[in-house]
Amino acid sequence: MLSCADNELLTRTSPDTPMGRYFRRYWQPVALSRELPEPDCAPLRVVVMGEPLLAFRDSTGAVGLIDPRCPHRGADLYYGRNENASIRCVYHGWRFDRLGRALELPNVPPESHYHQTIRIAAWPVREAGDIVWAYLGPPEHEPPQLPQLDFICLPPEHRFVTKKLQQCNWAQSVEGAIDTSHFSFLHMPAPGVPSNRNDDAPADEKRLRWIREDPLPHFSFVDHPVGFVVGGSRQADQGERYWRIAQFALPAHSTTPSTLPGETAFGYTWVPIDDHQCWIYTYAWNPDRPITTEEHAKFARGHGVIAEVDERFVPLRRRENEYLIDRRAQRESTFTGVRGVAEQDAMVHDSQGRIADRSRDHLSPTDAAIARFRRLLLSEARALNEAGREPDAPRLAHAYRLRSGSGFAAPTVPFDQVMIDRFGHRAGLVTGADHPDPTQGDA
């Protein structure tokens, strides 16, 4: 369990909090690139860690992220005119570029010092992996390189990227993702629905059976410079162990554990909107081949960990409509009666409350990754806020190119060797790649 004080430290990310200051040392997704589809399109309101901001794509195609309030009389620049590589306030015509510089102040005398001193706050922006990223750290800090997440480093046709609203605190949603033991129940067929024991059964059916029949996996870890990789092993056929391996990378990136060689991988990045809700940027990528047209359409409709969402990226099955739970289906076909892996996850995460009271937790051995996550984030935030030590991870961009998935091994093979056999590296790091700079533009 966590103390109430530690739970507060872990979950709160507004600018005046220790975790908020820590998160702001990292690049944060603030929008999908397709939410700003063309130069001079409509601006986009965004809220990140409790701060209302405004994103816009200027006439050159570059994205800016600025304070949404005009410094003249406080009018909202969301209603501004996007023109001539700038955004113009419609109240009195003050015009600013994406760096926050005042370009035109029509109702200010030419000799006024306003022309040299008036600015609006603006933040560094990059585009990579079909996502708009922003650095919200101290203005005097030089932004680090973007984290070289595997999906970012691949050609665009090898990935699918989207996002969904999650209606609870960021930390409890992350914990749900790195808790791979819950698959033995939450995502299973209803009790009594038979598992396929045929050795010739498809791989998916075998994997489900192994997970269902062993709800107490044994967990092992490898720490790396930007987080850790966790492997949970279960009994498989012919005396082998079935390993499901997931990554966690600071401050809030994770990958799913089910991918076998050649299959498409999935991952997430969490961004707090405020302390009671967050965006989950979700991506599918295949290092070996492009995502097919059929796969792209399937993901766009919602599939597995990719939720079915509306045009605002709000899940169709969510807190307000009780995830459209079907009690008959819960009795007869699925363990939850809720359709969709992502939606089943959201249901249990949200059900804990907007911010779960972790002082009431009673952890078990299968919660080892959750305990490790909490210790890591709390120690990192304290090191920055109490000792003044800047985190190392933001400056280790190439250490983020991590992979995870499923594998098989004899019971005597240690986790380090399982990782080397499956990924060629004990932590799952992609090595020998060119690591091209994925950024598109600079602000």
TAHUKA-V301172 format. One record per backbone hydrogen bond with DSSP energy under -0.5 kcal/mol. NH is the residue of the N-H (numbers start at 1). CO is the residue of the C=O. E is the energy in kcal/mol with one decimal. If there is no record, write none. Layout:
NH	CO	E
NH	CO	E
This chain:
2	358	-1.5
7	3	-2.5
8	4	-2.0
9	5	-2.2
10	6	-2.7
11	7	-2.0
12	8	-1.8
17	14	-2.0
21	17	-2.4
22	18	-2.0
23	19	-3.0
24	20	-1.6
25	22	-1.9
26	23	-1.9
28	134	-2.8
30	132	-3.1
31	132	-1.2
33	130	-2.0
35	32	-2.0
36	33	-1.7
40	57	-1.9
41	38	-1.6
44	55	-3.1
46	53	-2.2
48	51	-2.2
49	272	-3.1
50	273	-3.3
51	48	-2.0
52	50	-0.6
53	46	-3.5
54	66	-2.3
55	44	-2.9
56	64	-2.0
58	56	-0.6
58	62	-2.9
61	58	-1.8
64	56	-2.9
65	98	-0.5
66	54	-2.7
67	121	-2.3
70	68	-0.5
70	75	-2.7
74	70	-1.9
77	68	-3.7
77	75	-0.5
79	76	-1.5
80	77	-1.9
81	88	-2.6
82	80	-0.6
83	81	-0.9
83	86	-2.0
86	83	-1.0
87	96	-2.8
88	81	-2.9
89	94	-3.3
93	89	-1.4
95	104	-2.5
96	87	-2.4
97	101	-1.9
100	97	-2.0
102	118	-1.0
103	95	-3.1
103	101	-0.5
104	95	-1.3
108	105	-2.0
112	109	-2.0
115	112	-1.1
116	113	-1.6
117	113	-1.6
118	114	-2.6
120	100	-2.0
123	65	-2.3
124	135	-0.6
126	133	-2.2
128	131	-2.2
131	128	-1.2
132	31	-3.1
133	126	-3.2
133	131	-0.6
134	28	-2.6
135	124	-2.0
136	26	-0.6
136	134	-0.6
141	138	-2.2
143	141	-0.5
148	397	-2.2
149	147	-1.8
150	400	-0.6
152	149	-1.0
153	149	-1.4
154	150	-0.6
154	151	-0.5
158	155	-2.3
159	156	-1.6
160	284	-2.7
162	282	-2.6
164	280	-1.4
165	313	-1.7
166	278	-3.0
168	166	-1.0
169	354	-2.4
173	169	-1.2
174	170	-2.2
175	171	-2.5
176	172	-1.4
177	173	-1.3
178	174	-2.1
179	175	-0.9
180	178	-1.2
182	179	-0.6
183	180	-0.8
184	181	-1.7
185	182	-2.2
186	182	-1.9
188	185	-1.9
190	333	-2.2
193	190	-2.2
194	192	-0.6
197	195	-0.7
201	198	-2.2
206	202	-2.0
207	203	-2.7
208	204	-2.3
209	205	-2.0
210	206	-2.6
211	207	-2.3
212	208	-2.7
213	209	-2.5
214	210	-0.8
214	211	-0.6
218	233	-2.0
220	231	-2.3
222	229	-2.1
224	227	-2.4
227	224	-1.8
228	248	-2.1
229	222	-2.5
230	246	-2.8
231	220	-2.7
232	244	-2.5
233	218	-2.5
233	231	-0.5
234	242	-2.3
236	240	-2.9
239	236	-0.5
240	237	-2.1
241	409	-3.2
242	234	-3.5
243	241	-0.6
243	407	-3.1
244	232	-2.3
245	257	-0.9
245	405	-2.1
246	230	-2.6
248	228	-2.5
249	253	-2.5
250	226	-3.0
253	249	-2.6
254	268	-2.1
255	247	-1.5
256	266	-2.4
263	260	-2.5
265	285	-3.0
267	283	-2.2
268	254	-2.9
269	281	-1.9
270	252	-2.5
271	279	-2.5
273	277	-2.0
274	277	-1.7
277	274	-0.6
278	166	-2.5
279	271	-2.7
280	164	-2.6
281	269	-3.0
281	279	-0.6
282	162	-1.8
282	280	-0.6
283	267	-2.2
284	160	-2.8
285	265	-2.1
286	158	-2.1
291	157	-2.8
296	292	-2.7
297	293	-2.2
298	294	-2.2
299	295	-2.9
300	296	-2.3
301	297	-1.3
302	298	-0.6
302	299	-1.1
303	306	-1.5
306	303	-2.4
307	305	-0.7
309	307	-0.7
310	314	-2.1
313	310	-2.0
315	313	-0.5
316	308	-2.6
318	316	-0.6
321	318	-0.9
322	319	-1.6
323	318	-2.6
324	321	-2.0
325	322	-1.7
326	337	-2.7
327	325	-0.7
330	326	-2.1
331	327	-1.6
332	328	-2.2
333	329	-3.1
334	329	-2.3
335	188	-2.5
342	304	-2.1
344	340	-2.4
345	341	-2.4
346	342	-2.5
347	343	-2.3
348	344	-1.7
349	345	-2.4
350	346	-3.1
351	347	-2.0
352	348	-0.5
352	349	-1.1
353	350	-2.1
358	356	-1.2
360	357	-1.4
361	358	-1.2
367	364	-2.2
368	365	-1.1
371	367	-2.2
372	368	-2.1
373	369	-2.6
374	370	-2.5
375	371	-2.3
376	372	-2.4
377	373	-2.5
378	374	-2.4
379	375	-2.4
380	376	-2.4
381	377	-2.5
382	378	-2.2
383	379	-2.3
384	380	-1.7
385	381	-2.5
386	382	-3.1
387	382	-1.1
387	383	-0.6
388	384	-0.6
389	383	-2.8
390	388	-0.7
395	392	-1.8
396	393	-2.3
399	396	-1.4
400	397	-1.5
401	398	-1.4
402	400	-2.1
403	428	-1.9
405	245	-0.9
406	259	-3.3
407	243	-1.9
409	241	-1.7
411	239	-0.5
413	410	-1.8
418	414	-2.1
419	415	-2.5
420	416	-2.0
421	417	-3.0
422	418	-2.2
423	419	-3.1
424	419	-0.6
424	420	-1.8
425	419	-0.8
428	425	-1.2
430	401	-2.8
431	429	-0.6
438	436	-0.5
440	127	-0.9
